[in-house]
Amino acid sequence: MALLLLATGCGGGDSSGGSGGVGPAGTGGQTATAPNVVPLTVDSGPPGVDYINGLFVTVTLCVPGTTSCQTFDHFLVDTGSIGVRVLSSMVTLSLPALMNASNHALAECIPFVDGTAWGPVGVADVKLGGESASSLPIQLIGDQTYAVPSSCTGSPVTDLQSLSANGILGVGVFPQDCGDACAQPASSRANPGLYYACSAPQSCAVTSVSVAQQVSHPVAAFPVDNDGSIIRLPGIDAGGAPVVTGTLTFGIGTQSNNGLGSAIVLPLDDMGFVGTTFPPGGTTYNSYVDSGSNGLYFLNSGLAGLPLCAGGLDAFYCPAATANLSAVVSVNGGAGATVPFTVGNLATFRAANSAFSNLGGPMPGFPTDSRIPGFDWGLPFFFGRSVYTAIAGRGSPVGPYFAF
Protein backbone atom coordinates (compact mmCIF):
# COMPACT_ATOMS: atom_id res chain seq x y z
CA MET A 1 0.00 0.00 0.00
CA ALA A 2 1.57 3.25 -1.11
CA LEU A 3 1.54 5.92 1.58
CA LEU A 4 2.99 8.76 -0.48
CA LEU A 5 2.19 12.32 0.61
CA LEU A 6 3.50 14.77 -1.95
CA ALA A 7 3.93 18.28 -0.65
CA THR A 8 7.12 20.24 -1.09
CA GLY A 9 8.57 22.22 1.76
CA CYS A 10 8.93 25.41 -0.32
CA GLY A 11 7.22 27.78 -1.15
CA GLY A 12 -20.41 24.44 -3.48
CA GLY A 13 -19.26 20.98 -4.29
CA ASP A 14 -21.05 18.15 -6.05
CA SER A 15 -21.90 15.45 -3.53
CA SER A 16 -23.36 12.92 -5.94
CA GLY A 17 -23.28 9.35 -4.72
CA GLY A 18 -23.43 6.12 -6.64
CA SER A 19 -21.06 3.22 -6.97
CA GLY A 20 -18.10 5.23 -8.21
CA GLY A 21 -15.56 4.16 -10.78
CA VAL A 22 -18.00 3.98 -13.66
CA GLY A 23 -17.51 7.34 -15.34
CA PRO A 24 -17.42 11.09 -14.82
CA ALA A 25 -20.57 11.37 -12.68
CA GLY A 26 -20.33 14.37 -10.42
CA THR A 27 -18.18 16.30 -12.92
CA GLY A 28 -20.93 18.61 -14.08
CA GLY A 29 -21.49 16.51 -17.19
CA GLN A 30 -18.01 17.33 -18.48
CA THR A 31 -16.04 14.70 -20.35
CA ALA A 32 -12.47 14.73 -21.59
CA THR A 33 -13.28 15.85 -25.14
CA ALA A 34 -12.41 19.56 -25.03
CA PRO A 35 -8.79 20.54 -25.81
CA ASN A 36 -8.32 21.83 -22.25
CA VAL A 37 -9.66 18.68 -20.55
CA VAL A 38 -7.86 15.38 -19.90
CA PRO A 39 -9.12 12.22 -18.19
CA LEU A 40 -8.09 11.25 -14.67
CA THR A 41 -8.09 7.83 -13.06
CA VAL A 42 -7.88 6.67 -9.46
CA ASP A 43 -6.63 3.09 -9.51
CA SER A 44 -3.95 0.84 -8.03
CA GLY A 45 -1.14 2.48 -9.99
CA PRO A 46 1.39 1.10 -12.47
CA PRO A 47 1.97 -2.68 -12.65
CA GLY A 48 3.63 -3.91 -9.50
CA VAL A 49 2.30 -1.05 -7.35
CA ASP A 50 -0.57 -1.40 -4.88
CA TYR A 51 -1.59 2.25 -4.56
CA ILE A 52 -4.57 3.45 -2.56
CA ASN A 53 -6.06 6.82 -3.59
CA GLY A 54 -3.55 7.60 -6.32
CA LEU A 55 -4.86 10.16 -8.84
CA PHE A 56 -3.23 9.56 -12.22
CA VAL A 57 -3.00 11.23 -15.63
CA THR A 58 -1.25 10.52 -18.94
CA VAL A 59 1.55 12.92 -19.93
CA THR A 60 3.49 13.24 -23.21
CA LEU A 61 7.07 14.54 -23.24
CA CYS A 62 8.87 15.59 -26.40
CA VAL A 63 12.36 16.68 -27.34
CA PRO A 64 11.85 20.46 -27.61
CA GLY A 65 10.65 21.61 -31.01
CA THR A 66 10.46 18.09 -32.47
CA THR A 67 8.01 15.25 -32.98
CA SER A 68 10.25 12.88 -31.02
CA CYS A 69 7.86 12.16 -28.14
CA GLN A 70 7.09 9.60 -25.46
CA THR A 71 3.78 9.12 -23.66
CA PHE A 72 3.67 8.03 -20.01
CA ASP A 73 0.68 6.78 -18.08
CA HIS A 74 0.30 6.95 -14.29
CA PHE A 75 1.74 10.36 -13.55
CA LEU A 76 0.52 11.32 -10.08
CA VAL A 77 -1.54 14.54 -10.18
CA ASP A 78 -0.32 16.63 -7.25
CA THR A 79 -1.75 20.01 -6.23
CA GLY A 80 0.79 20.05 -3.39
CA SER A 81 3.87 20.43 -5.59
CA ILE A 82 5.03 22.19 -8.75
CA GLY A 83 6.37 20.87 -12.02
CA VAL A 84 6.87 17.74 -14.09
CA ARG A 85 9.07 15.00 -12.64
CA VAL A 86 9.59 11.71 -14.43
CA LEU A 87 11.47 8.56 -13.48
CA SER A 88 14.63 8.66 -15.57
CA SER A 89 14.51 4.87 -15.93
CA MET A 90 11.28 5.24 -17.92
CA VAL A 91 12.61 7.80 -20.40
CA THR A 92 13.84 6.70 -23.82
CA LEU A 93 14.06 10.23 -25.25
CA SER A 94 17.31 12.19 -25.48
CA LEU A 95 16.17 15.27 -23.60
CA PRO A 96 18.66 18.14 -23.46
CA ALA A 97 20.18 18.97 -20.08
CA LEU A 98 19.58 22.41 -18.64
CA MET A 99 22.90 24.24 -18.23
CA ASN A 100 23.69 27.37 -16.24
CA ALA A 101 25.76 30.35 -17.41
CA SER A 102 28.98 28.51 -16.47
CA ASN A 103 27.96 25.56 -18.65
CA HIS A 104 27.39 23.34 -15.63
CA ALA A 105 24.43 20.98 -15.59
CA LEU A 106 21.65 21.82 -13.13
CA ALA A 107 20.21 19.20 -10.78
CA GLU A 108 17.70 19.32 -7.96
CA CYS A 109 17.23 17.77 -4.54
CA ILE A 110 13.51 18.16 -3.85
CA PRO A 111 12.04 17.15 -0.47
CA PHE A 112 8.63 15.55 -0.09
CA VAL A 113 6.96 14.52 3.14
CA ASP A 114 8.17 10.93 2.93
CA GLY A 115 11.30 11.11 0.81
CA THR A 116 13.71 13.13 -1.31
CA ALA A 117 13.99 13.05 -5.10
CA TRP A 118 17.38 13.73 -6.69
CA GLY A 119 18.01 14.17 -10.40
CA PRO A 120 19.19 16.51 -13.15
CA VAL A 121 16.99 19.15 -14.73
CA GLY A 122 16.19 18.56 -18.38
CA VAL A 123 14.13 20.43 -20.95
CA ALA A 124 11.03 19.04 -22.67
CA ASP A 125 7.87 20.06 -24.44
CA VAL A 126 5.04 18.87 -22.19
CA LYS A 127 1.72 17.91 -23.78
CA LEU A 128 -1.54 17.33 -21.92
CA GLY A 129 -4.59 16.78 -24.13
CA GLY A 130 -4.71 19.69 -26.55
CA GLU A 131 -2.44 21.88 -24.40
CA SER A 132 1.33 22.21 -24.66
CA ALA A 133 4.10 23.87 -22.65
CA SER A 134 7.22 24.45 -24.73
CA SER A 135 10.81 23.96 -23.51
CA LEU A 136 9.78 23.43 -19.90
CA PRO A 137 12.41 22.64 -17.23
CA ILE A 138 11.57 19.23 -15.73
CA GLN A 139 13.30 16.88 -13.29
CA LEU A 140 14.60 13.41 -14.23
CA ILE A 141 14.22 11.51 -10.96
CA GLY A 142 16.85 8.91 -10.14
CA ASP A 143 19.15 9.70 -13.06
CA GLN A 144 22.63 8.40 -12.16
CA THR A 145 24.67 10.85 -14.26
CA TYR A 146 25.55 12.85 -11.16
CA ALA A 147 26.14 11.34 -7.73
CA VAL A 148 23.78 12.39 -4.95
CA PRO A 149 25.65 15.01 -2.86
CA SER A 150 25.97 14.40 0.87
CA SER A 151 23.87 17.50 1.58
CA CYS A 152 20.89 15.95 -0.24
CA THR A 153 19.47 13.98 2.65
CA GLY A 154 16.28 12.04 3.28
CA SER A 155 14.91 8.69 2.22
CA PRO A 156 15.71 8.49 -1.52
CA VAL A 157 12.88 8.51 -4.05
CA THR A 158 14.58 7.08 -7.13
CA ASP A 159 12.48 4.37 -8.76
CA LEU A 160 9.01 2.91 -9.22
CA GLN A 161 9.13 1.15 -5.86
CA SER A 162 9.90 4.36 -3.96
CA LEU A 163 7.77 6.76 -6.04
CA SER A 164 4.86 4.36 -6.77
CA ALA A 165 4.18 6.28 -10.01
CA ASN A 166 5.93 6.86 -13.32
CA GLY A 167 6.18 10.56 -12.59
CA ILE A 168 4.55 13.56 -10.95
CA LEU A 169 2.46 16.28 -12.54
CA GLY A 170 2.72 19.10 -9.99
CA VAL A 171 -0.16 21.54 -10.52
CA GLY A 172 0.00 23.57 -7.29
CA VAL A 173 -0.41 27.28 -6.73
CA PHE A 174 3.02 28.70 -7.64
CA PRO A 175 4.61 29.22 -11.10
CA GLN A 176 7.94 27.63 -10.06
CA ASP A 177 8.88 25.07 -7.45
CA CYS A 178 11.07 27.46 -5.45
CA GLY A 179 10.87 31.01 -6.79
CA ASP A 180 12.93 33.97 -5.63
CA ALA A 181 14.54 32.07 -2.73
CA CYS A 182 16.51 29.75 -5.02
CA ALA A 183 17.59 32.75 -7.11
CA GLN A 184 19.50 34.11 -4.10
CA PRO A 185 23.27 33.49 -3.87
CA ALA A 186 24.14 29.94 -2.89
CA SER A 187 25.76 31.25 0.31
CA SER A 188 22.62 33.13 1.35
CA ARG A 189 20.59 31.83 4.29
CA ALA A 190 17.51 32.62 2.19
CA ASN A 191 18.49 30.00 -0.40
CA PRO A 192 17.00 26.64 0.69
CA GLY A 193 19.65 24.70 -1.24
CA LEU A 194 17.38 22.79 -3.60
CA TYR A 195 19.37 23.36 -6.79
CA TYR A 196 22.89 22.18 -7.60
CA ALA A 197 25.40 22.92 -10.35
CA CYS A 198 27.30 19.82 -11.48
CA SER A 199 30.72 20.23 -13.12
CA ALA A 200 31.53 16.50 -13.02
CA PRO A 201 29.76 13.24 -12.11
CA GLN A 202 31.06 13.43 -8.53
CA SER A 203 31.00 17.21 -8.18
CA CYS A 204 27.66 18.92 -7.52
CA ALA A 205 27.34 22.00 -5.30
CA VAL A 206 24.41 24.14 -4.16
CA THR A 207 23.89 27.00 -6.57
CA SER A 208 21.74 30.00 -7.36
CA VAL A 209 19.19 29.37 -10.12
CA SER A 210 17.15 32.02 -11.89
CA VAL A 211 13.38 31.68 -11.72
CA ALA A 212 13.29 31.02 -15.48
CA GLN A 213 15.50 27.92 -15.10
CA GLN A 214 13.63 26.33 -12.20
CA VAL A 215 11.31 23.34 -12.56
CA SER A 216 8.12 25.11 -13.59
CA HIS A 217 4.36 24.72 -13.54
CA PRO A 218 3.31 23.28 -16.92
CA VAL A 219 -0.11 24.96 -16.85
CA ALA A 220 1.47 28.37 -16.23
CA ALA A 221 3.35 27.90 -19.52
CA PHE A 222 0.25 27.19 -21.62
CA PRO A 223 -0.57 29.94 -24.15
CA VAL A 224 -4.14 30.61 -22.90
CA ASP A 225 -5.52 28.34 -20.17
CA ASN A 226 -2.65 29.21 -17.86
CA ASP A 227 -4.13 30.53 -14.61
CA GLY A 228 -4.95 27.25 -12.87
CA SER A 229 -6.74 23.93 -13.12
CA ILE A 230 -9.83 22.07 -11.91
CA ILE A 231 -10.03 18.49 -10.65
CA ARG A 232 -13.48 16.94 -10.91
CA LEU A 233 -14.16 13.53 -9.36
CA PRO A 234 -17.45 11.78 -8.61
CA GLY A 235 -18.62 10.94 -5.13
CA ILE A 236 -18.15 7.30 -4.11
CA ASP A 237 -19.74 4.97 -1.59
CA ALA A 238 -18.30 4.60 1.89
CA GLY A 239 -17.07 1.13 0.96
CA GLY A 240 -14.82 2.52 -1.76
CA ALA A 241 -14.45 1.66 -5.44
CA PRO A 242 -11.91 -0.31 -7.50
CA VAL A 243 -11.53 2.48 -10.08
CA VAL A 244 -12.78 6.06 -10.28
CA THR A 245 -12.60 8.32 -13.33
CA GLY A 246 -12.81 12.10 -13.56
CA THR A 247 -11.31 15.05 -15.39
CA LEU A 248 -8.55 17.62 -15.13
CA THR A 249 -9.53 20.92 -16.76
CA PHE A 250 -6.98 23.63 -17.52
CA GLY A 251 -7.71 27.30 -16.97
CA ILE A 252 -10.15 29.03 -14.62
CA GLY A 253 -12.56 31.44 -16.28
CA THR A 254 -10.75 31.22 -19.62
CA GLN A 255 -13.30 29.02 -21.44
CA SER A 256 -16.99 28.19 -21.23
CA ASN A 257 -16.15 24.92 -19.44
CA ASN A 258 -13.98 26.25 -16.59
CA GLY A 259 -15.87 29.07 -14.89
CA LEU A 260 -15.91 29.39 -11.10
CA GLY A 261 -19.70 29.54 -10.92
CA SER A 262 -20.80 29.47 -7.27
CA ALA A 263 -17.60 27.87 -5.96
CA ILE A 264 -16.31 29.09 -2.59
CA VAL A 265 -13.00 30.91 -3.11
CA LEU A 266 -10.36 30.63 -0.38
CA PRO A 267 -7.30 32.88 -0.86
CA LEU A 268 -4.00 31.39 0.34
CA ASP A 269 -1.06 32.90 2.18
CA ASP A 270 2.53 33.07 0.89
CA MET A 271 3.10 29.44 1.84
CA GLY A 272 -0.05 28.21 0.11
CA PHE A 273 -1.92 27.69 3.39
CA VAL A 274 -5.50 28.40 4.44
CA GLY A 275 -7.03 28.12 7.91
CA THR A 276 -8.90 25.03 9.12
CA THR A 277 -10.79 25.13 12.42
CA PHE A 278 -11.36 21.76 14.08
CA PRO A 279 -13.77 21.07 15.52
CA PRO A 280 -15.95 24.00 14.41
CA GLY A 281 -15.51 26.66 17.06
CA GLY A 282 -12.24 25.06 18.22
CA THR A 283 -8.61 25.65 17.31
CA THR A 284 -7.58 27.00 13.89
CA TYR A 285 -4.64 25.34 12.16
CA ASN A 286 -2.75 26.01 8.94
CA SER A 287 -3.87 23.65 6.19
CA TYR A 288 -3.50 22.93 2.49
CA VAL A 289 -5.34 21.02 -0.22
CA ASP A 290 -3.25 18.28 -1.82
CA SER A 291 -4.42 15.76 -4.39
CA GLY A 292 -1.04 14.01 -4.13
CA SER A 293 -1.73 12.92 -0.55
CA ASN A 294 -3.69 9.71 -0.45
CA GLY A 295 -5.54 10.46 2.79
CA LEU A 296 -6.93 13.16 5.02
CA TYR A 297 -3.93 13.78 7.27
CA PHE A 298 -4.69 15.87 10.33
CA LEU A 299 -3.39 16.59 13.82
CA ASN A 300 -2.40 13.57 15.89
CA SER A 301 -4.30 10.78 17.59
CA GLY A 302 -4.80 12.71 20.82
CA LEU A 303 -6.07 15.93 19.24
CA ALA A 304 -8.19 14.12 16.66
CA GLY A 305 -9.64 11.73 19.23
CA LEU A 306 -9.04 8.78 16.93
CA PRO A 307 -6.97 5.62 17.59
CA LEU A 308 -4.12 4.65 15.30
CA CYS A 309 -4.22 1.42 13.35
CA ALA A 310 -2.16 -1.46 14.67
CA GLY A 311 1.20 -2.66 13.39
CA GLY A 312 2.41 -1.52 10.01
CA LEU A 313 -0.74 0.52 9.36
CA ASP A 314 -0.05 3.01 12.15
CA ALA A 315 0.26 5.88 9.65
CA PHE A 316 -3.57 5.84 9.62
CA TYR A 317 -6.50 6.11 11.99
CA CYS A 318 -8.63 3.04 12.74
CA PRO A 319 -11.74 4.08 14.71
CA ALA A 320 -13.94 1.24 15.93
CA ALA A 321 -16.85 2.79 14.00
CA THR A 322 -16.75 5.31 11.18
CA ALA A 323 -16.12 8.78 12.62
CA ASN A 324 -18.36 11.52 11.26
CA LEU A 325 -16.47 14.80 11.64
CA SER A 326 -16.47 18.36 10.31
CA ALA A 327 -14.17 21.36 10.15
CA VAL A 328 -14.44 24.96 8.98
CA VAL A 329 -12.08 26.07 6.22
CA SER A 330 -11.71 29.85 6.28
CA VAL A 331 -9.51 32.86 5.60
CA ASN A 332 -8.21 34.87 8.56
CA GLY A 333 -10.67 33.24 10.95
CA GLY A 334 -13.72 34.29 8.89
CA ALA A 335 -16.94 32.33 8.54
CA GLY A 336 -15.60 30.18 5.71
CA ALA A 337 -17.17 26.87 4.68
CA THR A 338 -18.01 23.86 6.82
CA VAL A 339 -16.50 20.67 5.41
CA PRO A 340 -18.00 17.39 6.65
CA PHE A 341 -15.71 14.37 6.39
CA THR A 342 -15.54 10.80 7.59
CA VAL A 343 -12.70 8.57 8.73
CA GLY A 344 -13.12 4.83 8.45
CA ASN A 345 -11.18 1.88 9.83
CA LEU A 346 -8.47 1.05 7.31
CA ALA A 347 -8.19 -2.50 8.65
CA THR A 348 -11.72 -3.18 7.37
CA PHE A 349 -11.29 -1.70 3.87
CA ARG A 350 -11.79 -4.11 0.98
CA ALA A 351 -8.46 -5.03 -0.60
CA ALA A 352 -10.07 -5.10 -4.07
CA ASN A 353 -10.76 -1.35 -3.93
CA SER A 354 -8.26 1.40 -4.69
CA ALA A 355 -10.36 4.51 -4.01
CA PHE A 356 -11.69 5.53 -0.60
CA SER A 357 -13.27 8.79 0.53
CA ASN A 358 -12.76 8.06 4.25
CA LEU A 359 -9.04 7.29 4.58
CA GLY A 360 -7.44 9.39 7.33
CA GLY A 361 -4.32 9.52 9.45
CA PRO A 362 -2.16 11.73 11.67
CA MET A 363 -0.21 14.59 10.08
CA PRO A 364 3.46 13.54 9.88
CA GLY A 365 5.66 15.84 11.95
CA PHE A 366 2.78 17.62 13.71
CA PRO A 367 3.07 19.29 16.19
CA THR A 368 6.80 18.69 16.80
CA ASP A 369 7.81 20.73 13.75
CA SER A 370 6.18 24.17 13.94
CA ARG A 371 6.38 24.51 10.14
CA ILE A 372 4.07 21.54 9.59
CA PRO A 373 0.39 22.51 9.10
CA GLY A 374 -2.29 20.75 11.10
CA PHE A 375 -4.43 19.62 8.15
CA ASP A 376 -3.65 18.12 4.77
CA TRP A 377 -6.87 17.85 2.79
CA GLY A 378 -5.77 14.93 0.62
CA LEU A 379 -7.52 13.05 -2.15
CA PRO A 380 -10.62 12.04 -0.13
CA PHE A 381 -11.52 15.76 -0.06
CA PHE A 382 -11.73 15.75 -3.88
CA PHE A 383 -14.35 13.01 -4.26
CA GLY A 384 -17.74 14.49 -5.15
CA ARG A 385 -16.33 17.98 -5.72
CA SER A 386 -14.92 20.32 -8.33
CA VAL A 387 -11.70 21.65 -6.77
CA TYR A 388 -10.03 24.69 -8.32
CA THR A 389 -6.31 25.45 -7.91
CA ALA A 390 -5.37 29.00 -8.98
CA ILE A 391 -1.77 29.97 -9.73
CA ALA A 392 -0.27 32.94 -7.88
CA GLY A 393 -0.44 36.21 -9.82
CA ARG A 394 -2.78 34.84 -12.47
CA GLY A 395 -6.50 35.08 -13.25
CA SER A 396 -9.46 37.00 -11.89
CA PRO A 397 -9.76 36.79 -8.96
CA VAL A 398 -5.99 36.72 -8.76
CA GLY A 399 -4.41 33.57 -7.33
CA PRO A 400 -3.22 31.89 -5.30
CA TYR A 401 -6.43 30.33 -4.07
CA PHE A 402 -8.32 27.09 -3.78
CA ALA A 403 -12.03 26.97 -4.53
CA PHE A 404 -14.66 24.25 -4.36
C-alpha positions in Angstrom: 0.0 0.0 0.0 1.6 3.3 -1.1 1.5 5.9 1.6 3.0 8.8 -0.5 2.2 12.3 0.6 3.5 14.8 -2.0 3.9 18.3 -0.7 7.1 20.2 -1.1 8.6 22.2 1.8 8.9 25.4 -0.3 7.2 27.8 -1.2 -20.4 24.4 -3.5 -19.3 21.0 -4.3 -21.0 18.2 -6.0 -21.9 15.4 -3.5 -23.4 12.9 -5.9 -23.3 9.3 -4.7 -23.4 6.1 -6.6 -21.1 3.2 -7.0 -18.1 5.2 -8.2 -15.6 4.2 -10.8 -18.0 4.0 -13.7 -17.5 7.3 -15.3 -17.4 11.1 -14.8 -20.6 11.4 -12.7 -20.3 14.4 -10.4 -18.2 16.3 -12.9 -20.9 18.6 -14.1 -21.5 16.5 -17.2 -18.0 17.3 -18.5 -16.0 14.7 -20.4 -12.5 14.7 -21.6 -13.3 15.8 -25.1 -12.4 19.6 -25.0 -8.8 20.5 -25.8 -8.3 21.8 -22.3 -9.7 18.7 -20.6 -7.9 15.4 -19.9 -9.1 12.2 -18.2 -8.1 11.3 -14.7 -8.1 7.8 -13.1 -7.9 6.7 -9.5 -6.6 3.1 -9.5 -3.9 0.8 -8.0 -1.1 2.5 -10.0 1.4 1.1 -12.5 2.0 -2.7 -12.7 3.6 -3.9 -9.5 2.3 -1.0 -7.4 -0.6 -1.4 -4.9 -1.6 2.3 -4.6 -4.6 3.5 -2.6 -6.1 6.8 -3.6 -3.6 7.6 -6.3 -4.9 10.2 -8.8 -3.2 9.6 -12.2 -3.0 11.2 -15.6 -1.2 10.5 -18.9 1.6 12.9 -19.9 3.5 13.2 -23.2 7.1 14.5 -23.2 8.9 15.6 -26.4 12.4 16.7 -27.3 11.8 20.5 -27.6 10.7 21.6 -31.0 10.5 18.1 -32.5 8.0 15.2 -33.0 10.3 12.9 -31.0 7.9 12.2 -28.1 7.1 9.6 -25.5 3.8 9.1 -23.7 3.7 8.0 -20.0 0.7 6.8 -18.1 0.3 6.9 -14.3 1.7 10.4 -13.6 0.5 11.3 -10.1 -1.5 14.5 -10.2 -0.3 16.6 -7.3 -1.8 20.0 -6.2 0.8 20.0 -3.4 3.9 20.4 -5.6 5.0 22.2 -8.7 6.4 20.9 -12.0 6.9 17.7 -14.1 9.1 15.0 -12.6 9.6 11.7 -14.4 11.5 8.6 -13.5 14.6 8.7 -15.6 14.5 4.9 -15.9 11.3 5.2 -17.9 12.6 7.8 -20.4 13.8 6.7 -23.8 14.1 10.2 -25.2 17.3 12.2 -25.5 16.2 15.3 -23.6 18.7 18.1 -23.5 20.2 19.0 -20.1 19.6 22.4 -18.6 22.9 24.2 -18.2 23.7 27.4 -16.2 25.8 30.3 -17.4 29.0 28.5 -16.5 28.0 25.6 -18.7 27.4 23.3 -15.6 24.4 21.0 -15.6 21.6 21.8 -13.1 20.2 19.2 -10.8 17.7 19.3 -8.0 17.2 17.8 -4.5 13.5 18.2 -3.8 12.0 17.2 -0.5 8.6 15.5 -0.1 7.0 14.5 3.1 8.2 10.9 2.9 11.3 11.1 0.8 13.7 13.1 -1.3 14.0 13.1 -5.1 17.4 13.7 -6.7 18.0 14.2 -10.4 19.2 16.5 -13.1 17.0 19.1 -14.7 16.2 18.6 -18.4 14.1 20.4 -21.0 11.0 19.0 -22.7 7.9 20.1 -24.4 5.0 18.9 -22.2 1.7 17.9 -23.8 -1.5 17.3 -21.9 -4.6 16.8 -24.1 -4.7 19.7 -26.5 -2.4 21.9 -24.4 1.3 22.2 -24.7 4.1 23.9 -22.6 7.2 24.4 -24.7 10.8 24.0 -23.5 9.8 23.4 -19.9 12.4 22.6 -17.2 11.6 19.2 -15.7 13.3 16.9 -13.3 14.6 13.4 -14.2 14.2 11.5 -11.0 16.8 8.9 -10.1 19.2 9.7 -13.1 22.6 8.4 -12.2 24.7 10.8 -14.3 25.6 12.9 -11.2 26.1 11.3 -7.7 23.8 12.4 -5.0 25.6 15.0 -2.9 26.0 14.4 0.9 23.9 17.5 1.6 20.9 16.0 -0.2 19.5 14.0 2.7 16.3 12.0 3.3 14.9 8.7 2.2 15.7 8.5 -1.5 12.9 8.5 -4.1 14.6 7.1 -7.1 12.5 4.4 -8.8 9.0 2.9 -9.2 9.1 1.2 -5.9 9.9 4.4 -4.0 7.8 6.8 -6.0 4.9 4.4 -6.8 4.2 6.3 -10.0 5.9 6.9 -13.3 6.2 10.6 -12.6 4.6 13.6 -11.0 2.5 16.3 -12.5 2.7 19.1 -10.0 -0.2 21.5 -10.5 0.0 23.6 -7.3 -0.4 27.3 -6.7 3.0 28.7 -7.6 4.6 29.2 -11.1 7.9 27.6 -10.1 8.9 25.1 -7.4 11.1 27.5 -5.4 10.9 31.0 -6.8 12.9 34.0 -5.6 14.5 32.1 -2.7 16.5 29.8 -5.0 17.6 32.8 -7.1 19.5 34.1 -4.1 23.3 33.5 -3.9 24.1 29.9 -2.9 25.8 31.2 0.3 22.6 33.1 1.4 20.6 31.8 4.3 17.5 32.6 2.2 18.5 30.0 -0.4 17.0 26.6 0.7 19.7 24.7 -1.2 17.4 22.8 -3.6 19.4 23.4 -6.8 22.9 22.2 -7.6 25.4 22.9 -10.4 27.3 19.8 -11.5 30.7 20.2 -13.1 31.5 16.5 -13.0 29.8 13.2 -12.1 31.1 13.4 -8.5 31.0 17.2 -8.2 27.7 18.9 -7.5 27.3 22.0 -5.3 24.4 24.1 -4.2 23.9 27.0 -6.6 21.7 30.0 -7.4 19.2 29.4 -10.1 17.1 32.0 -11.9 13.4 31.7 -11.7 13.3 31.0 -15.5 15.5 27.9 -15.1 13.6 26.3 -12.2 11.3 23.3 -12.6 8.1 25.1 -13.6 4.4 24.7 -13.5 3.3 23.3 -16.9 -0.1 25.0 -16.8 1.5 28.4 -16.2 3.4 27.9 -19.5 0.2 27.2 -21.6 -0.6 29.9 -24.1 -4.1 30.6 -22.9 -5.5 28.3 -20.2 -2.6 29.2 -17.9 -4.1 30.5 -14.6 -4.9 27.3 -12.9 -6.7 23.9 -13.1 -9.8 22.1 -11.9 -10.0 18.5 -10.7 -13.5 16.9 -10.9 -14.2 13.5 -9.4 -17.4 11.8 -8.6 -18.6 10.9 -5.1 -18.1 7.3 -4.1 -19.7 5.0 -1.6 -18.3 4.6 1.9 -17.1 1.1 1.0 -14.8 2.5 -1.8 -14.4 1.7 -5.4 -11.9 -0.3 -7.5 -11.5 2.5 -10.1 -12.8 6.1 -10.3 -12.6 8.3 -13.3 -12.8 12.1 -13.6 -11.3 15.0 -15.4 -8.5 17.6 -15.1 -9.5 20.9 -16.8 -7.0 23.6 -17.5 -7.7 27.3 -17.0 -10.1 29.0 -14.6 -12.6 31.4 -16.3 -10.8 31.2 -19.6 -13.3 29.0 -21.4 -17.0 28.2 -21.2 -16.2 24.9 -19.4 -14.0 26.2 -16.6 -15.9 29.1 -14.9 -15.9 29.4 -11.1 -19.7 29.5 -10.9 -20.8 29.5 -7.3 -17.6 27.9 -6.0 -16.3 29.1 -2.6 -13.0 30.9 -3.1 -10.4 30.6 -0.4 -7.3 32.9 -0.9 -4.0 31.4 0.3 -1.1 32.9 2.2 2.5 33.1 0.9 3.1 29.4 1.8 -0.1 28.2 0.1 -1.9 27.7 3.4 -5.5 28.4 4.4 -7.0 28.1 7.9 -8.9 25.0 9.1 -10.8 25.1 12.4 -11.4 21.8 14.1 -13.8 21.1 15.5 -15.9 24.0 14.4 -15.5 26.7 17.1 -12.2 25.1 18.2 -8.6 25.6 17.3 -7.6 27.0 13.9 -4.6 25.3 12.2 -2.7 26.0 8.9 -3.9 23.6 6.2 -3.5 22.9 2.5 -5.3 21.0 -0.2 -3.2 18.3 -1.8 -4.4 15.8 -4.4 -1.0 14.0 -4.1 -1.7 12.9 -0.5 -3.7 9.7 -0.5 -5.5 10.5 2.8 -6.9 13.2 5.0 -3.9 13.8 7.3 -4.7 15.9 10.3 -3.4 16.6 13.8 -2.4 13.6 15.9 -4.3 10.8 17.6 -4.8 12.7 20.8 -6.1 15.9 19.2 -8.2 14.1 16.7 -9.6 11.7 19.2 -9.0 8.8 16.9 -7.0 5.6 17.6 -4.1 4.7 15.3 -4.2 1.4 13.3 -2.2 -1.5 14.7 1.2 -2.7 13.4 2.4 -1.5 10.0 -0.7 0.5 9.4 0.0 3.0 12.2 0.3 5.9 9.7 -3.6 5.8 9.6 -6.5 6.1 12.0 -8.6 3.0 12.7 -11.7 4.1 14.7 -13.9 1.2 15.9 -16.8 2.8 14.0 -16.8 5.3 11.2 -16.1 8.8 12.6 -18.4 11.5 11.3 -16.5 14.8 11.6 -16.5 18.4 10.3 -14.2 21.4 10.2 -14.4 25.0 9.0 -12.1 26.1 6.2 -11.7 29.9 6.3 -9.5 32.9 5.6 -8.2 34.9 8.6 -10.7 33.2 11.0 -13.7 34.3 8.9 -16.9 32.3 8.5 -15.6 30.2 5.7 -17.2 26.9 4.7 -18.0 23.9 6.8 -16.5 20.7 5.4 -18.0 17.4 6.6 -15.7 14.4 6.4 -15.5 10.8 7.6 -12.7 8.6 8.7 -13.1 4.8 8.5 -11.2 1.9 9.8 -8.5 1.0 7.3 -8.2 -2.5 8.6 -11.7 -3.2 7.4 -11.3 -1.7 3.9 -11.8 -4.1 1.0 -8.5 -5.0 -0.6 -10.1 -5.1 -4.1 -10.8 -1.3 -3.9 -8.3 1.4 -4.7 -10.4 4.5 -4.0 -11.7 5.5 -0.6 -13.3 8.8 0.5 -12.8 8.1 4.2 -9.0 7.3 4.6 -7.4 9.4 7.3 -4.3 9.5 9.4 -2.2 11.7 11.7 -0.2 14.6 10.1 3.5 13.5 9.9 5.7 15.8 11.9 2.8 17.6 13.7 3.1 19.3 16.2 6.8 18.7 16.8 7.8 20.7 13.7 6.2 24.2 13.9 6.4 24.5 10.1 4.1 21.5 9.6 0.4 22.5 9.1 -2.3 20.7 11.1 -4.4 19.6 8.2 -3.6 18.1 4.8 -6.9 17.8 2.8 -5.8 14.9 0.6 -7.5 13.1 -2.2 -10.6 12.0 -0.1 -11.5 15.8 -0.1 -11.7 15.8 -3.9 -14.4 13.0 -4.3 -17.7 14.5 -5.1 -16.3 18.0 -5.7 -14.9 20.3 -8.3 -11.7 21.6 -6.8 -10.0 24.7 -8.3 -6.3 25.4 -7.9 -5.4 29.0 -9.0 -1.8 30.0 -9.7 -0.3 32.9 -7.9 -0.4 36.2 -9.8 -2.8 34.8 -12.5 -6.5 35.1 -13.2 -9.5 37.0 -11.9 -9.8 36.8 -9.0 -6.0 36.7 -8.8 -4.4 33.6 -7.3 -3.2 31.9 -5.3 -6.4 30.3 -4.1 -8.3 27.1 -3.8 -12.0 27.0 -4.5 -14.7 24.3 -4.4 
